[in-house]
């Protein structure tokens, strides 16, 4: 019995020691408690098919009391935000190509007179169907508000008024989901593959023991970083070309804009992703750590906060702010603009500058971190 008691005592001591090790290791505590909390909060707030504060534009041809009342009810809901008023039909296409407005509501001329004379009037709902789910949701929410308004008005009159919504989807009239998924999948593949390829490049040198050769070589830090990135640019460009060709010929994805601009923006995003991978590589000690950071640290934000699947405007404000530092968000806007809307650099200059700025930041920080390790 004494031996059994001693063994149990030693076993309990061993378990106690393991608990001490875990509680002293902040990284283990973060993985055990921090990651699940962060993921459930991210999934809970980001994953939603609802829409909130979606920007719409109003083209009110009638400008009478009835249309003003309907507009007030639509804007008063939490679903829509009216930030733009259209004065003529030529402005509609320009508003959509800017990318911010997701729907335009057009009230017909003599809207109120038609309701009184014919007991019916027409409201046209034009939606940006580059994201089919959001387009459908906008249409359904608008119809719901109109039906509620009709119920309120019709309870006091004998002959019911009827507001007829006419829905029109542009850029993707057939509501093909592939038009939404191709830009998103292309972005995810280029981001994850490019970042992963470069994230293990410098850590491989450390593990193989060849880092010392680089340390004593006359090659400057920025030359090492550029030298590491350049071969992967070529390989990733081939990857991007294959993805675009498959999208066009297999999935019938249109390219309404300039192929040259598409190629330039794709190369810019590839360099951005490779630079981010190099940054991960410079701060990681092992290939396994670099791989985990590039997978876990990039995959969830890219999928959830890029606007690929879930509308960013429906997320809480903190997540909307965080989404601005996700390069994939800006590249998806660029891809949809070029491929589906046919817009040029005049409307995509802001997104392009953001990607250029992020790329310069990642490369600069990588060089700085590399210098620190040299010292």
Phi, psi and omega in degrees: 000324181297320180294319179297319179297319179295320179296317179296322180296317179295322180295317178297320178296323179294316178298318180299320179297320179296319177299317179299317180298317181295314183290337177278337182270106183294327179295319178296319179297322179295317179294319183289318187245320185290312183298313178299319180295314180298319182291316181294324177292317181295312180295319183297321183269328186275323184276103179204140176264000178281164176237145178218136176053040176286132181286126176233160175242149182244130172241095185261100181283333184275314182053046178250181185297323182293313180296322179296324178292318179294316178300318179299320180291321179294314182289329180292337177290159180281355184282323189236154175226118182268099182256000185212137176244130183260139183255337176210163188294335181294341181278344187298309181299319181295321180296317180292322183291337175294334172094344184278316181282131182257346179204151175235128178256125183244113176271130182291159178294145182058040182303308182294319179297320179294324178297317182287317184283311186253357183063020176204149178214161187246136172237118180269132179245109177257124183239151176277106186267018172298334170244096186301321182297314179295320180299315178296318181295318178301314180298316181294317180295320179296316178299320180297317179295319179296318179296319178296320178296317179297320179298320180293319183285319188285345182289344182253003181233158183281312180262119187290137172282147179229119175261117186262111177278132176245112185264135177228126179259129178246158181074335179206064187299334180273000179055044178286123182292337181296332178294334177274321187282327182300309177300321180292314180294320177301317179296314182296316181298312182295319181294308186289315182295314182295315181295319181293320182299316183276337183295335181263359187292307181286323179296330176296320178299320181294315184289326180279351179081011180269000178297327181300326178296318178292325183295323183265356181283158179283000181290131181282158182306316183293330178289324177296314181298312180295321179297325178288325185280321191304311181300325181287335175299312180300313181294320181289327176297318176300318178301315181295319180299317179299316181297315181296317180296318177296320180297318184286311189270333180264312184262002177058038178284125181283155170233091185283334184264198184283129176293326178297316179294321177299317179295315180299312182294323179295316178296320178299316180292322178298314178298321177300312181294319179295322179295320177296321177297319178297320178299316177299320181296322183288335182261359181256144181269332182230160178297324180297317178296316179299319180295318180295318180295316182292329179279300185288323183282340182250324187298308182297311178299320182295318182287317189271325190251011181264351185082009181297311183247318186248133182296129183293326182295341180271354181275160174300153184306317179303320179289326176297321179292316180298325182299338181292340179264007177266110182303327182299327179302313184289325181289324178295319176300317180296313181299313180296323179296316182284311189284319186259326184259341179072027181276161181250191184294337180297333178255352182245011184296324182295312179297322179295316178297323178298315180295320178297315179299316179296320180297314178299319179297313181297316181294316180299316180293324177298315179297318179297314180295323179294320178296320179300319181289331176295323181286000000 
